[in-house]
Amino acid sequence: MSESKAPRRPGGRRPIPPLIFLIVLAVLAVGVWWQVIRKNDEEVAKQAAPCTKSASEEELAELKDLGKIQVVVLNGTDQTGLAASIEADLTGRGFTVTEVGNADDGTYSTAGTIQYGTGSEFQADLVAANFPDFDVDRSNHITDGTIHVIAGTAYNGIADANQSTQTIDKLVAAEGKVQAGCPESDGAEADTSQEGADGSGDAPEPSDGEQPADDGS
C-alpha cells in the first residue's frame, strides 16, 4: 500500500522567481545609472580641459598684421588737430589710417567711440586695445570694413604701447584658437561691443548743439 504525501501547510515557502527578477532589474538599473553618471562626468571633464589647438604661426602672423586694418579717425571735439595727432599715433603702431576729419554729427562727451561694421569685431577689438576708455559699437552704416575712431572731449591720450601690445597678443591668441576649432570660452573675454539702445546696432548719438572744430588736417 503506497503512502500518500502530506498536504503542504498554508503559509509555507513561496516561490522566489519574482523576487529574483526584481533584484536583477534593480541591478541593471543601478548599472545603467552608473554609466550615465560616468559619461556625464567625462563630458564635464572634457569641457573643463583647456583646448590646446591653435592656428599656425603664419595664420597668427596674418591675424596680427595691423597694417591690414584700415582706420578712419574723426575729431568729435572742438580741439583743433586732435584727429591728426591720433592718426600719427596709430600709424606709428602699424595701423593704416585712410581718412582723417571731423565728426559730422556733433560733439562726443565721452572719451571716444570705436565703430565697426558687421564682420569686423575682431579688428575693432585690436584697435580698441589702444583706447581702453572708448566705447565699442557696431554700426549698420559702416559697410566698407573700416574701423572708425571718434575721439571725444574726455579723450586723455592713447594707451601705453606695452599694455596695448599685451592686449593685442591675447586677442590674437584667442582668435587663433577659435579659428583652429576651439570653442569660444564663456566669459573668457568680455564682449566690448554694445549695440545702440534701440537695438539697431548704431552708436549712441553725440551731444546736441555743438559742432566739432575744424581738425586742420
C-alpha positions in Angstrom: 0.0 0.0 0.0 1.5 3.4 -1.1 1.8 6.2 1.3 0.2 9.5 0.4 2.1 12.8 0.8 1.0 15.1 3.5 -0.6 18.3 2.2 1.6 21.4 2.3 0.7 23.6 5.2 -0.7 27.0 4.4 2.0 29.7 4.9 4.9 27.6 3.7 7.7 28.8 1.4 6.6 30.9 -1.5 8.1 30.7 -5.0 11.1 33.1 -5.3 11.4 33.7 -9.1 9.5 37.0 -8.9 11.9 38.3 -6.2 14.9 37.3 -8.2 13.5 39.1 -11.2 13.1 42.3 -9.2 16.7 42.0 -7.9 18.0 41.6 -11.4 16.1 44.6 -12.6 17.4 46.7 -9.7 21.0 45.7 -10.5 20.5 46.5 -14.2 19.0 49.9 -13.3 22.0 50.7 -11.0 24.4 49.7 -13.8 22.7 51.9 -16.3 22.5 54.9 -13.9 26.2 54.4 -13.1 27.1 54.5 -16.8 25.1 57.7 -17.3 26.8 59.4 -14.3 30.2 58.3 -15.5 29.6 59.6 -19.1 28.4 62.9 -17.7 31.5 63.3 -15.6 33.7 62.5 -18.6 31.9 65.2 -20.6 32.2 67.8 -17.8 35.9 67.0 -17.5 36.4 67.2 -21.3 34.7 70.6 -21.4 36.7 71.9 -18.4 40.0 70.9 -20.0 41.6 73.8 -21.9 41.7 73.5 -25.7 45.2 73.0 -26.9 44.5 73.7 -30.6 45.9 76.9 -32.2 46.4 78.4 -35.6 49.7 78.1 -37.3 52.4 80.7 -36.9 51.6 82.0 -40.4 47.9 82.3 -39.5 48.7 84.1 -36.2 51.0 86.5 -38.1 48.2 87.2 -40.5 45.8 87.9 -37.6 48.3 90.3 -36.1 49.0 92.2 -39.3 47.7 95.6 -38.1 48.6 97.2 -41.4 45.6 95.4 -43.0 43.2 97.2 -40.6 42.0 100.4 -42.2 41.1 103.1 -39.8 39.1 106.3 -40.2 40.0 108.9 -37.4 37.4 111.6 -36.6 37.6 114.5 -34.2 34.5 114.7 -32.1 35.7 117.7 -30.1 36.5 121.4 -30.5 40.2 120.7 -30.1 42.0 121.5 -33.4 44.3 118.9 -34.7 43.2 116.0 -32.4 42.4 113.6 -35.3 45.8 114.3 -36.9 47.5 113.5 -33.6 45.7 110.2 -33.2 46.5 109.4 -36.8 50.2 109.7 -36.1 49.9 107.5 -33.0 48.0 104.8 -34.8 50.3 104.9 -37.8 53.3 104.6 -35.5 51.7 101.4 -34.1 51.3 99.8 -37.5 47.7 100.6 -38.4 46.7 102.1 -41.8 44.8 105.3 -41.5 42.8 106.0 -44.6 40.9 109.2 -43.6 41.2 112.0 -41.1 38.5 114.5 -40.4 35.8 115.8 -38.2 32.8 114.0 -36.8 29.8 115.4 -38.7 27.2 114.6 -36.1 28.2 116.8 -33.1 30.5 116.7 -30.1 31.1 113.5 -28.2 31.2 114.0 -24.5 32.9 110.6 -23.7 36.5 109.6 -24.2 35.6 108.4 -27.6 33.9 105.7 -29.6 35.1 103.0 -31.9 32.6 101.9 -34.6 32.8 98.9 -36.9 30.6 97.1 -39.4 29.3 93.5 -39.4 32.2 91.0 -39.5 34.9 93.4 -38.2 34.5 92.9 -34.5 38.0 91.3 -34.1 39.7 94.2 -36.0 37.8 96.7 -33.9 39.0 95.0 -30.7 42.6 95.3 -31.9 42.1 99.0 -32.4 40.3 99.3 -29.1 43.3 97.8 -27.4 44.9 101.2 -27.9 41.8 103.1 -26.5 40.6 101.2 -23.4 38.3 104.0 -22.3 36.5 104.1 -25.6 33.1 102.6 -26.2 33.0 100.0 -29.0 29.8 99.9 -31.1 28.6 98.0 -34.1 27.3 100.4 -36.8 25.0 99.4 -39.6 26.2 102.4 -41.6 29.8 101.0 -41.9 29.9 98.6 -44.8 33.4 99.0 -46.2 35.3 97.1 -43.5 36.9 100.3 -42.0 37.1 100.9 -38.3 36.1 104.4 -37.2 37.8 106.0 -34.2 36.0 109.1 -32.9 37.7 111.0 -30.2 35.5 112.7 -27.6 36.0 115.6 -25.2 37.2 113.2 -22.4 40.0 111.8 -24.5 43.1 111.5 -22.5 45.6 110.1 -24.9 46.4 106.7 -26.5 47.2 103.8 -24.2 50.6 102.7 -23.2 52.3 100.8 -26.1 53.3 97.8 -23.9 49.9 97.5 -22.5 48.3 97.6 -25.9 50.7 95.0 -27.3 49.9 92.6 -24.5 46.2 93.0 -25.1 46.6 92.5 -28.8 48.7 89.4 -28.3 45.9 87.9 -26.1 43.2 88.8 -28.6 45.2 87.2 -31.5 45.9 84.1 -29.5 42.2 83.7 -28.6 41.1 84.3 -32.2 43.8 81.8 -33.4 42.3 79.1 -31.1 38.8 79.8 -32.3 39.9 79.6 -35.9 41.6 76.3 -35.1 38.4 74.8 -33.9 38.3 75.6 -30.1 35.0 76.7 -28.7 34.7 80.3 -27.6 35.2 80.3 -23.8 32.2 81.6 -22.0 33.3 84.7 -20.1 36.9 84.4 -21.2 36.8 87.7 -22.8 34.4 90.5 -22.2 32.3 91.5 -25.2 33.2 95.1 -25.6 30.7 95.7 -28.4 27.5 97.4 -27.5 24.6 97.9 -29.7 22.5 101.1 -29.6 19.7 101.3 -27.1 17.1 100.9 -29.8 18.7 97.6 -30.9 19.6 99.0 -34.3 23.3 98.4 -33.8 24.1 102.1 -34.3 26.3 104.1 -31.9 24.8 106.4 -29.3 24.1 109.9 -30.5 26.7 112.6 -29.6 25.8 115.7 -27.6 23.5 118.1 -29.5 24.1 121.7 -30.0 27.8 121.6 -30.6 29.8 121.1 -33.7 33.4 119.8 -33.7 36.1 122.2 -34.6 37.9 122.1 -37.9 40.6 119.4 -37.4 43.1 121.2 -39.6 44.2 118.0 -41.2 
